[in-house]
């Protein structure tokens, strides 16, 4: 874990999902792993006081860059989401545990809702050249989904929307999940994670390794 002054080098708005910040931070990028996060100071003063946690959405160690998905929630989130090219960000990380994928795993099922797609995108990019990867993502509408052109072409992408505007209608944990035996990760609201856990204990995923990342407010 290190304290580093990162520099925003690019931004992009992803529908209603949030703002993607690409940040030059070679120290953090060099240590970061899929499933971990970074604490971002939400302003130049101590109001707000507490740092905001954001999962890595992309890690480019060679370029010394990371990406974060930031939703403009509250004073701190608003300030961070408003950063633009050339702005500085005070970063503390990486923090948390990373995903560990067994070498024998052939099929990987990733499940995410909303901004929880961030660590799953890192894992998809990391593993898609080594094994079969399926990403199941849900959102309120098509505007809340991660764009397919920002995923590796080899990743199978399955989507659900609550309003039926794209993909399967319904919440992501109630959609049909059929897959080979696999290690799998998920990042979601607590209700979704609980539903997935119950399904895994009863269904074909029983006994298989599972990894979760959760964010509480």
N, C-alpha and C positions, 0 to 999 in steps of 0.2 A: 504494500500500500504506500502510495506517495502523494504528496501535495504538489500540484502542478498548475501553472497558468496556461490554459489552453487558448487557442485563437480560432474563432469561427472563420471558416474559409468558404462555406456555401450553405444555403438554406433552401428548403423546398416545402411547400404546403401540400399535404396529402389529404385531400378532401376534408372530411370532418374528423379524421383520425388525429391530426395534430401537425406540428411543424417538425421537420427533420433538420437537425443541425449537424453539419459535418465539421468536426473540430480537429485541428492539428494539436496533438498531445502525444508526442513520441514516447514519453515515459510511461504514461497510463496504457497506451496502445501496446507497448512491448510486453506488458504483464497481463493484460486483459484476456479473459476466456469466456466462452459461451455460457450464459447463465449468471454471470456476475453483473455488477452495477457500479455506478459512480455517484458520489454525492456532489451536487453542484451548489455553490453559494448563490443565493437568489438576490444579489444586488451588492453594491459597493459599501453599504452601511450594515448595521446589525439589526435592521428592521426591514423584512422579517429576519428573525434570528437563526432559525434552523435551516440547514441545507436540505435540498430536495433530491431524492434518489431517482435515478433513471437507468434502466437496463441498457446495456450496449445493444444497439440495433445493427451495427456493423463494426468490424475490427479489421483494420488494414495495418498490420505490423510493419510491412515493408515501407509504406508511405508515412507511418507514424501518425495515423488518423483513426478517429472513432466517429460513429454516428449515434445520435440520440433522438428518440421521438418525444417531443415535449408538447403536452396539452396545456393550454393557457387556463389553468385552474388556480384561483387565488392570486394574491399579490405576487408571491414568489414565482409561480408558474407563468404568470403574465410577463414578468420581467425577463425570464429566461427565454420564453418563446419569442420575445421581441428582439432578441440579439440578431445582428446582421454581420455580413462579411467584414472582418477586421476587428470585431469586438472581442474582448477578453472574457474568459470564463474561469473562475477559480474552481478547480477540480480536486476531489479527494477520492482516491481509489487505486486499483479496483477493489471492490468489497464483495463479500458473499461467496458462496460455493459455486463451483462450475459444474457443468454436466460431465459425466464420465460415460462414454459409450464403449461397450465391450467390443473387442476386435471381431468376435464371431458374429456380431449382429449383421444381418443382411437387409432387414427392412426396418425403417424408422418412421414412426407415426408421431407427428408434432401437432398439438392442439392448442389454439390460442384464440382469445377474444380481445378486441380493441387494441390498445397499445401493448397488450401482452404479447403481441406478435414479435416484438423487438428481439428477445433472446432466441426465439425460434428461427428468425431470419439468419442470425449468426450461425446457429447450428445447421440450418439447411445449407448455407454456403460452405460450411466447413466439411459437411459429410456427404454432400450430393455426388461427389466424385468417387466415393468409396463404397456406397451402398444405396439401395432404393429409399428415397425419401418422399413421404406424403405429408403435406401441410393442410390441416383442416382448420379454417378460420371462420369465425362468426362476427357479425356486426349488426347494428340496428338497421342499416341500409347499405346500399352499394358504396355510398360515400364514406362509410366507416370501415372499408376493407383495404388491405394492403394491395397495391397494384401488382399484377402478375408479372409485368415487365421489370420489376425490381427484385425478381427471384431468379435463381439459376434455371435455365431452360429444362434441365433434367428433373426438376422437382414437380411432382404431381400436386396440383393445387385444387382443393375442394373447398367451396365457400357456402356459408349459410347466411341468410339475412332475416331478421325478425319481420320485416314488412314484405318479404318475398320479391324485392326489387332485383335480386341477382342470386343465382345459385339455388340451393335448397331452402325452402321457407321454414323458419323456426330458429330456435337457439342452437348454438353449435353442439352442445352436449346431447341434444335430442335427435340430431341428424343421424342417418345410418352410417355406422362405422364398421367397415369390413376390411380386415387386413390380415397379412400373414403374421406369425409369431414374431414379435419385435420388441426392442427396447423403445420406450416412448417418453416424450417430454410434454409438459403442458404449462401454460401460463394463462391464468383466467381469474375472474371473480371467484370468491369463495363458494358461492352456490354452484357454479359450473364445475369447480374442482371437486366438490363433494359428490356431485352427480357422476362425474367421471370415475371417481374412486369406487363408488358403489357398483358401477357397471364393470369395472376391472376386476373386482372381487368375485363377481358372479359369472361373468361371461368368458369369452375366449382369451381375454387378456390376463386371466387369473394366473398368478404365480410369476408373471413376467416383470422385469425391472421397470420402475416408473420414476420419473423425476418431475417435481413441480416447482414453479416460482410463483409467489403470491405477493401482492402489494396491498396493504391496508391503509385506510384513511381514518 
